[in-house]
Amino acid sequence: MHYRRLRRHGDPLGGGTPDGEPMAYLLAVLTTMPECTAGRWPYNAKGGYGRIGNDYVHILVCTWYHDERPEGMLACHRCGKGHLGCFSPSCLYWGTVDDDAADRRRHGRVAASRRAASPLTPEQVDEIRAAIGTPLGELAARYGVAKSTISRIQTGKRWT
């Protein structure tokens, strides 16, 4: 890391964000707030969620505009763009884990279940488990899956 900073900035401790700059940016954006701020956080936004020090920006904003965080509550996004870094006060609210999950479903942000996307039905899986002596290639061709899938089903590594 130090060598990379030395080459890029001429100083092994160089680079980084000047102290106070993220907070100044946040205050400037909040005073001229657009409807939704998705994708606007320019500082250390790994995974889409912006941070100032150890605090997430959307939690700071929700605390400023909607009082202190109640016990067990999350900062939820009405807009469905929290993963893009939205921190607009009009999009944020305190909600439960169930509220957050409902928002993700409503905005299509829930990952599809592997089993829901499977080409096999539970009945077919039972048939595969019952056909222990049948060659894997034959079962794979019959059900349209790979031989490794058949093997994993029969050994209990898949569809447990």
Steps between C-alpha positions, in 0.01 A plus 500: 500500500773746598695431183189557289430829679863607455483437126162667456530797737873534567441431869455158669230652722344708219168467324190447701220745562575824684345516848154656499450480125234222502296682768523829309381320185210342689386834642528668157290228334240501778445877462428462127333162530376332185216250526731201517876504549576151367851462366621838629727407792856541367692382809584139590162362394583130501188303422310821425459619858695821568692543823641784706754342730327195647146635448278427203374817333139381465484426875644845585245674277211291633606592855522873414161516329296232679625512862719246676509142384241293692624174648509220242412724203678536165533796265276382214478650150159572344659557160657155470838654417678454831745261335595788268584728792180705537500721810209734427292577814178460301600142408609392851296384797551286812353155450520144622682216329163390358437851360840494333435154352159616371666802335758276332224273366294798380798641310614166360823494702458147643732234365317211342513180694727238348234239547238721330727527195573127495385299197412215737185457703502343848335190350782464245757535777331215688514288183873578460568398859308175450698415182830435676619218267419685175800653315542873566518579126165336437332691785664826392370458143152409624467807725706746295762576764872427542630170637655690790154630594365145510795388713456789744129428536566131569773575756288764675719798412215660301130510574559402862 
